[in-house]
Amino acid sequence: QVQLVESGGGLVQAGGSLRLSCAASGSIFSINSMGWYRQAPGNQRELVAAIISGGSPNYADSVKGRFFISRDNVKNAVYLQMNSLKPEDTAVYYCKLVARGYAYWGQGTQVTVSS
């Protein structure tokens, strides 16, 4: 069983920054990818950024140049540095890990950007 624990969400003014963290624990083998998704009220969950093992980061167009994803393979952790935040970035952010064809999700962390 794999557990993902997110942290770092909160309330920030537009233009501010936040850093999200996600730590994975449990029986983790052969991670294919780790990444971040978000879901705003009334919207579908969407990809924010992800890193495929051995590959380059992939970003949603709406966050390119503002958000940066990084991964610590030793700690099985993934981070999301969010800069120049906008009110439209307000959502619940979820960490996702894919390993051996299975997808695991964190419980989500709320990010609220005030105008």
SEGU-965050 format. One record per residue (C-alpha): chain; residue in one letter; residue number from 1; x, y, z. Coordinates in Angstrom, 3 decimals, padded with zeros to 6 digits, always signed. Layout:
// SEGU-965050
+---+---+-----+----------+----------+----------+
! c ! r !   k !       c1 !       c2 !       c3 !
+---+---+-----+----------+----------+----------+
! A ! A ! NUM !        X !        Y !        Z !
...
+---+---+-----+----------+----------+----------+
// end
This chain:
// SEGU-965050
+---+---+-----+----------+----------+----------+
! c ! r !   k !       c1 !       c2 !       c3 !
+---+---+-----+----------+----------+----------+
! A ! Q !   1 ! +000.000 ! +000.000 ! +000.000 !
! A ! V !   2 ! +001.235 ! +003.466 ! -000.910 !
! A ! Q !   3 ! +000.382 ! +006.599 ! +001.032 !
! A ! L !   4 ! +000.851 ! +010.145 ! -000.204 !
! A ! V !   5 ! +000.851 ! +013.073 ! +002.203 !
! A ! E !   6 ! +000.682 ! +016.617 ! +000.854 !
! A ! S !   7 ! +001.506 ! +019.825 ! +002.660 !
! A ! G !   8 ! +002.134 ! +023.473 ! +001.949 !
! A ! G !   9 ! -001.240 ! +024.751 ! +000.842 !
! A ! G !  10 ! -002.832 ! +027.868 ! +002.244 !
! A ! L !  11 ! -004.103 ! +031.357 ! +001.558 !
! A ! V !  12 ! -001.926 ! +033.787 ! -000.357 !
! A ! Q !  13 ! -002.426 ! +037.095 ! -002.116 !
! A ! A !  14 ! -002.195 ! +037.338 ! -005.874 !
! A ! G !  15 ! +001.427 ! +037.583 ! -006.947 !
! A ! G !  16 ! +002.604 ! +035.557 ! -003.998 !
! A ! S !  17 ! +004.274 ! +032.157 ! -003.814 !
! A ! L !  18 ! +003.651 ! +028.799 ! -002.202 !
! A ! R !  19 ! +005.574 ! +025.539 ! -002.182 !
! A ! L !  20 ! +003.696 ! +022.257 ! -002.070 !
! A ! S !  21 ! +005.310 ! +019.055 ! -000.880 !
! A ! C !  22 ! +004.232 ! +015.451 ! -001.296 !
! A ! A !  23 ! +005.911 ! +012.559 ! +000.451 !
! A ! A !  24 ! +005.229 ! +008.971 ! -000.529 !
! A ! S !  25 ! +005.578 ! +006.033 ! +001.821 !
! A ! G !  26 ! +004.794 ! +002.352 ! +001.797 !
! A ! S !  27 ! +005.623 ! -000.358 ! -000.691 !
! A ! I !  28 ! +006.969 ! +001.740 ! -003.539 !
! A ! F !  29 ! +008.619 ! +000.070 ! -006.493 !
! A ! S !  30 ! +009.383 ! +001.290 ! -009.984 !
! A ! I !  31 ! +007.834 ! +004.740 ! -009.912 !
! A ! N !  32 ! +006.745 ! +005.713 ! -013.411 !
! A ! S !  33 ! +005.802 ! +009.295 ! -012.659 !
! A ! M !  34 ! +004.944 ! +011.771 ! -009.936 !
! A ! G !  35 ! +002.995 ! +014.927 ! -010.386 !
! A ! W !  36 ! +000.426 ! +017.456 ! -009.310 !
! A ! Y !  37 ! -003.173 ! +017.918 ! -010.368 !
! A ! R !  38 ! -005.764 ! +020.430 ! -009.264 !
! A ! Q !  39 ! -009.504 ! +020.681 ! -009.113 !
! A ! A !  40 ! -011.474 ! +023.881 ! -008.720 !
! A ! P !  41 ! -015.167 ! +023.856 ! -007.731 !
! A ! G !  42 ! -017.308 ! +022.855 ! -010.683 !
! A ! N !  43 ! -014.286 ! +021.875 ! -012.772 !
! A ! Q !  44 ! -012.681 ! +018.594 ! -013.676 !
! A ! R !  45 ! -009.380 ! +017.596 ! -012.158 !
! A ! E !  46 ! -006.570 ! +018.768 ! -014.418 !
! A ! L !  47 ! -002.866 ! +018.199 ! -014.761 !
! A ! V !  48 ! -000.661 ! +020.963 ! -013.371 !
! A ! A !  49 ! +002.792 ! +019.419 ! -013.696 !
! A ! A !  50 ! +004.353 ! +015.980 ! -013.761 !
! A ! I !  51 ! +007.723 ! +014.302 ! -014.059 !
! A ! I !  52 ! +008.071 ! +010.954 ! -015.773 !
! A ! S !  53 ! +011.005 ! +008.966 ! -014.440 !
! A ! G !  54 ! +013.990 ! +009.700 ! -016.619 !
! A ! G !  55 ! +012.108 ! +012.388 ! -018.501 !
! A ! S !  56 ! +011.586 ! +016.119 ! -018.494 !
! A ! P !  57 ! +008.884 ! +017.939 ! -016.552 !
! A ! N !  58 ! +005.560 ! +018.519 ! -018.250 !
! A ! Y !  59 ! +003.471 ! +021.586 ! -017.419 !
! A ! A !  60 ! -000.007 ! +022.813 ! -018.160 !
! A ! D !  61 ! +000.110 ! +025.868 ! -020.433 !
! A ! S !  62 ! -001.585 ! +027.962 ! -017.771 !
! A ! V !  63 ! +001.295 ! +027.526 ! -015.305 !
! A ! K !  64 ! +004.346 ! +027.479 ! -017.582 !
! A ! G !  65 ! +006.976 ! +029.905 ! -016.400 !
! A ! R !  66 ! +005.307 ! +030.320 ! -012.993 !
! A ! F !  67 ! +005.253 ! +026.835 ! -011.489 !
! A ! F !  68 ! +008.203 ! +024.502 ! -011.173 !
! A ! I !  69 ! +008.100 ! +020.817 ! -010.262 !
! A ! S !  70 ! +010.963 ! +018.914 ! -008.716 !
! A ! R !  71 ! +011.449 ! +015.427 ! -007.396 !
! A ! D !  72 ! +013.615 ! +013.793 ! -004.751 !
! A ! N !  73 ! +014.078 ! +010.166 ! -005.750 !
! A ! V !  74 ! +015.741 ! +009.248 ! -002.459 !
! A ! K !  75 ! +012.856 ! +010.560 ! -000.365 !
! A ! N !  76 ! +010.176 ! +009.553 ! -002.908 !
! A ! A !  77 ! +008.942 ! +013.114 ! -002.744 !
! A ! V !  78 ! +007.726 ! +015.648 ! -005.250 !
! A ! Y !  79 ! +007.496 ! +019.401 ! -004.853 !
! A ! L !  80 ! +005.679 ! +022.189 ! -006.634 !
! A ! Q !  81 ! +007.038 ! +025.721 ! -006.394 !
! A ! M !  82 ! +004.253 ! +028.107 ! -007.346 !
! A ! N !  83 ! +005.166 ! +031.714 ! -008.121 !
! A ! S !  84 ! +003.185 ! +034.701 ! -009.357 !
! A ! L !  85 ! -000.007 ! +033.067 ! -008.168 !
! A ! K !  86 ! -003.301 ! +034.190 ! -009.651 !
! A ! P !  87 ! -006.857 ! +033.910 ! -008.304 !
! A ! E !  88 ! -007.577 ! +031.369 ! -011.038 !
! A ! D !  89 ! -004.968 ! +029.074 ! -009.453 !
! A ! T !  90 ! -007.347 ! +028.574 ! -006.527 !
! A ! A !  91 ! -008.125 ! +024.874 ! -006.240 !
! A ! V !  92 ! -007.486 ! +021.721 ! -004.283 !
! A ! Y !  93 ! -004.110 ! +020.395 ! -005.357 !
! A ! Y !  94 ! -003.546 ! +016.641 ! -005.443 !
! A ! C !  95 ! -000.330 ! +014.690 ! -005.617 !
! A ! K !  96 ! -000.326 ! +011.645 ! -007.891 !
! A ! L !  97 ! +002.141 ! +008.776 ! -008.094 !
! A ! V !  98 ! +002.091 ! +006.098 ! -010.779 !
! A ! A !  99 ! +003.982 ! +002.893 ! -010.164 !
! A ! R ! 100 ! +003.708 ! -000.420 ! -011.993 !
! A ! G ! 101 ! +000.544 ! +000.710 ! -013.693 !
! A ! Y ! 102 ! -001.243 ! +001.766 ! -010.517 !
! A ! A ! 103 ! -002.143 ! +005.367 ! -009.692 !
! A ! Y ! 104 ! -002.121 ! +006.631 ! -006.136 !
! A ! W ! 105 ! -003.541 ! +009.957 ! -004.981 !
! A ! G ! 106 ! -002.993 ! +012.153 ! -001.976 !
! A ! Q ! 107 ! -005.831 ! +013.626 ! +000.043 !
! A ! G ! 108 ! -005.403 ! +017.076 ! -001.471 !
! A ! T ! 109 ! -004.341 ! +020.437 ! -000.118 !
! A ! Q ! 110 ! -006.279 ! +023.654 ! -000.579 !
! A ! V ! 111 ! -004.639 ! +026.602 ! -002.293 !
! A ! T ! 112 ! -006.555 ! +029.870 ! -002.216 !
! A ! V ! 113 ! -005.302 ! +032.970 ! -003.995 !
! A ! S ! 114 ! -007.016 ! +036.230 ! -003.083 !
! A ! S ! 115 ! -007.197 ! +039.163 ! -005.475 !
+---+---+-----+----------+----------+----------+
// end
